[in-house]
Amino acid sequence: MSNDMTTNVRTVCDPNCHANPKCGIAASVHNGRIIAVAPADYPVPGYENRICMMGRARLEYQYHAERLRKPLKRIGARGAGQWQEISWQEAIALFVEKQKEITEKYGSRAVLFHQISGAYGLLTRGSPLRYAALTGASAVRASGIDYGIARGLQYAFGVDAATFFKSGGHSLNDAVNSELTIIWGGNPAVTRSVDHVALKKARKAGTHLVCIDPVKSETAGISDEWISIRPGSDGALALAMANQIIEQKLYDESFLLEYSNMPFLVNVETGRLLKEPASELAFCGPYQLQDGSQARVTTVFNLVADMVSEFDASSAEKITGVDAATLVTLARRYAHASPAAIRIGYGVDRWYNADLTARSISMLACLCGHIGIPGGGVSLVSGGRRVPVKGARFYAPERKSPNFLSMMEADQAVTEGTPHTIKMECISLGNPYNQVKPNRNKVLTDYIQKLEFIAVIDHFMTDTAKWADIVLPAASIFERTDIIVDEFIQLQQPVVDPEGEAKSDFEIFRALAEAFGIGDYFHKSAEEYIDDMLDTDSPVLEAVNMARLKVEKVIYPWPAQAPYVGFEDKVFPTDSGRIEIYKEDLIELDRELPFYREPIEASPLNPLFKQFPLVLLSSHSRYRIHSTFANLDLVKTREPEPVVRVHPADAHEREIEEGQLVEVFNARGRVKIRCCVDGSMRKGCVLIREGHWIDQFIEGDPYGLTHDQYSPTTENYAHYDVLVEMKGTAENT
Ligand code: SF4
């Protein structure tokens, strides 16, 4: 692509930043090279100047000297950093040879395709799934990290955890309709920088903003109230609020009777639901069963009232660290507000019991009837309507699926060979050997060693790519054709030729399919597959196709613009069609109600607490999306080195000073890092923001500090549920 004129070409930035919609980028191109990036236009108002610092850093990313430009084959020991450039032909042939060899030896499921969250184009994400489905291989389904809260919301509301992010929540521009908004364990002022302005606007318009967070975050700074909570005790706070609401009869009885399973009868002996509601919430007593026998029954509501009665304000204060008066005021304010919203962040997600926390919080909203109305709801910070394209037309060819595994099942398959073995892994769109997989030292000494072949598709030699046998250079957002679908449909189109020999994920998997002998099933062009996905019966997409998208670049297909309200129709896709507070199928796991359970590790009740008394938090940075962008100079100048933040009292107890080098450690790992004494921290916890690459730490890394325990009711690793200790070192450079 060569042109003496400067032209502007619209494409889309699409990392896992939860921007809703993803930001359009106008790239200025001169002589075949991008010389500037700027916010692109949208066809409807409200999305002006939409680009964050990372979007602007895309220019440095594009032409970075360390961008991978040719396929590489390992020639030294794994991880030794010795590589040989090879042709695409050799790379594809080697990949397919290994896949066939492993398939013959162990079966087709022994080959795993693991695509993470580095990009959201439907072709880019769907290509490994299509290829895995066609070759009978395994693939990792949405799981592993950030699915604890979504799974809890799924238990309550019935919407699949993988899609709750959008359809279950309210869009952030609905915040203006809330009298009260509780931001629970999230920091959208930093992590949703292009969207959080909606919260500021809402506050200006009169919404009372409460931020619940152990740390006085940037969002706490723009809130009316900051409630500092002991990390991991959020479920207890929710139950204590529910106790106040029930005790003071502040609940919405008619909502509970009509839309929840609170009035359903439960057999006291067996715990089984009787599948029929009582006409009053507080019913209990003998009841004639269908077989004519008598049973003692009570309602779910009574069981809930009994459960939360243990969480009176002063008991809850001891558990959560939130003082009793604050808790009581918050409960009353939430119940009285008309309406009130709760927006949950990932700060309450990466815990062993995150699903229980989400269910407790959902129960609060249900008790007060704050569901399905503008200004209400329980959202994963934000939700939104999604254009109903048919992605499955591409990623599930002829309705075939890969052998889907959760990340945990896949980890077990690799390390223990159950339920079947996995011997080859192809990773795209992610850097799981950096921080996504917990207990990094175990990953290096066990997981990686058991794999016979590792292929990585990426833009850079990441901490995952370093351990690969072959590394394939991927095309960037400026070099590929794709669509990004949320409330809009946006075209991601080639702006310039690929750097070096980089290829789009779509082209890579199409070449693999050809070499594997299944090219007939991967023969269409990117544009043709996109057209297939847009060809649906939905009236929303009636006039939308690839030809129109190529002209308009971005389409808002809805008849009118309005904030999105989850469950506005009060249809809940649960078995009962109601919000389910009681889950009969979880009785055996002792989780039929959203009980409060202490964190699995980060609890003062854990004997380990004496040895490792600090909770390690690893929240997101303003300057990275997980590990993406961490290697850019633009980012490094703003956050030059990783630091551990610690409360002044914790630093003082350990005779540690501001700027000193310290060691943060537990029995699993250690990291040497500079200390930042920070009054916004809560005493008893330390914070190392996630996403730095391993070589950015002086010694060790914090990703070896996490553990791989996970709850039987989620598919979520507990990255925050971690204890550590910290000590000063003699060095101070
Ligand atoms: S990284 Fe920034 S520019 Fe890119 S989509 Fe997300 S918010 Fe927008």
Residues whose N, C-alpha, C, O or C-beta is under 5 A from the ligand:
A	BS01	SF4	C13 D14 C17 A19 K22 C23 I51 C52 M54 G55 V194
